[in-house]
Amino acid sequence: MLFLTFFIGIILNAMGYIPPGNINLTVAQLAINKGMRQVWYFILSFSCVEVFFTFGMMRFARWAMSDINPNEAVSEVRLSTLVDCFMIVMFLVMGTITWKNRKKVPKTSNTKEDKRSGSVLYGLILGILNPVQIPFWLFFGNYVILHQWIETDYLSLVIFSLGSGVGSTLALYLYAHFATYIQEKFTLSSLIINKSIAIFLFALAAYLVVKQVIVIL
């Protein structure tokens, strides 16, 4: 049962990182601009935060889904709207930074002088500032609990959370590997890739703005 719990954690969280978003696009950009070593620093630090985040959300999920509606208003503002607004700001900031740095020549380093602390800190920050995971775990966390796919005792949730960390690690590594493969296969320059990532981030922000406008109207 614990092995199944671990496996469900891997699959569920890996699925959450399949759609392009700020995290997997950041990993792709790091892989192209700074190399796989920096990617691993980022992924491992991010996944460590993910383990703790998942545990907290799974403990919270059942109560939250029974008492909190994502469409419920908080000070007359829906919870889903607050999450979207945060993501819009994040996408715009990350897109702007990527666009401004699009012409910078990638610098990779294989020495101990590489800035591992920068990638680790970046992973920790994005692991904490990842509000899109809140509705994800509120829905899927409650789903697996109600369907009795996992138990809710501390040991089971710890195992599930560890599986979640492994799932994010695998999914993000595959994104990084795929990004470097595409660059090598099609001999794409970092300028083109950085432009594409920036435009995609702006497009995600625009999509969320349009979504909220439609909801308001």
N, C-alpha and C positions, 0 to 999 in steps of 0.2 A: 504493500500500500504506500509506503514512504517513497519507494522508487517511482511509482506512478505519479505521486504528488510532485516529485522532483521533475519528472518528464513533462507533466502538464505545465509547470512553471516555465520550463525552457521554451516549449512550443508557443504558449500564450504570449509571452513577452516578445519573443522573436517575431511573431506575427504583427505585433504592435509597431515594429520598426520597418516593416516592408514598405508602407506608403512613404514617399519622400517628405521629409520634414527638416526642421532646423538641426536635429542631432545627426542624422545620417548624412545630410549634406555637409555638415561641418567635418565629419570623419572623412568624406570623400575629398574635401578640400585639403585637409591635413595630409592625406596620403599623397596627393599630387604635389603639394607645395613643400612639405617638410619631410616626407618619407615615412616608412612603416614604423620605425622606432618611436617617433613622436605619436603616431596613431595608437600604438599599444599603451603608451603612458596615459593618453586621453581615455581610451576605452576602459582600461582597468580601473582608473579612478572614478569614471562615470558609473561603471557597473557596481562598484562598491556602494556608492550612494543609492543606486537603484535597489540593492538588496534591502537596505534599511527603509527606503521609501515604500517598497512593495509590502514589507511586513506591517508598517504602520497603516497603509491603506487597506490591507486585507482585514486588519483588526477593526477598521472603521467602516468597511464596506457594507456589512449587513445592516448595521444601525443607520448608516447614512441613506441607503436606498429605501429604507422603510420610512424614514422621517424627513428626508431632504429630496426635493424634486429639482433636477437641473434647471427646470423652467420657473422655479419658484423665485420670487423677488427678494432681494436683500437690499433694504433701503430703496425700494422701487426699481432695482436693477437686477436682471436675471443673472444667476450664477454662470450660466453658459456664456452670457454676454461679457461678463468680467474676464472669463478665461480667454475668449476671443480677442478682447481688447489688449490683454497682455501679450498674446501671441502676435497680434498686428504690430505692436511696438517692437517686439523681439525680431520679427522678420525684417522690418524696416531698418533697424539698427544693424543687424547682421548683413543684410543686403547692401547697405551703404558702405560698411567697412570693406566688404568683399569687392565692391565696385571701385572704391578708392585705391585698393591695393592690387588691382587686376594686372598692372604692368610691372609689378615687382618680380624680380627673377627669383625662382624658388631656390632656397638654400637648405641643403640636406647635410647632416653631419653624422659621422660614425664614431666620433670621439666622445670621451666622457665630458667634454665641454658643452655638449648640446644642452639646450634649455629644457630639460625634462620637467623642471618645476613649473614652467609655464604651461605645458600640456596637461600636467597633473591638476594644476589649479583650474585650468579651463574646463577640464572634465568634471571637477567637483562643483564648479559654479553652475554649469549647464545641467548637472544632475539634480541640483537643488531647484534651479529656475526652470522647471520642466512641467508647467501646469497642465499641459495636454494629457499627462498621465493620470491626472485626478479623475476626469470623467471616464477614462479608459478602465481604470481599476474599480471605480464605483459600479460600472456596468458588468464587466467580465468577472471581477472579484465576487460580486454578489451572485452572478450566474453559476460559477463553479461551486459555490457554497450551497446554494439552494438545490442544485442538482446532485449534491453530495459526491462530487468528484474528488473533493479533498475534505479532510477533517479540519476543525477549527481550533484544535489544541495548539499550544505553543510550539511543540516539536514539529508538527505538520506544517505550520505556517513558516517556521524557520527554514525547513527543507524546501517548501514552495518558493520562498523568497530567494534562497540560494540558486534554485533552478531559474528563477527570473533573471538573476544576475548573469548566469551562464548564457541564457537566451539572448540577452542584449549584447553580450560579448560576441557571440557567434554571428548575430545579425549585422552588427556594426563592422566586424572584421570582413565579412563578405562584401559589404558595401565598399570598404576601403580597397579590397582586392579587385573588385569589379571596376572601380574608378581608375586604378593604375593599369588594368588590362585594357580598358577602353582607350586610355591615353596612348599606350604603346601600340595597340592594334591599329589605330587610326592616326597615329603620329599627331595628336592634337597638342597644341601649345597650352601652357598654363594660362595664358591670356584668354584664350577662347573658353576654356573650362571655367575660369573665374567669372567671366562675363555671363556664362550660362547659369552658373549657380546664383549669381546676384540677381539676374532677371527672374529666375524661378522663385527666389525668395520674395521679390517684389510682387510676383504674380500671386503667391500664396497670401500675402498681405492684402492685395486687392480683392481676392476671392472672399476673404473674411469680412472686409468692409462691405462688399456687395451683399453678402449673406445677412449682415446685421441691418443694412438698409431695407432689405426685403422684409425682414422680421418686423422692423419698426413700422413700415408702411402697411 
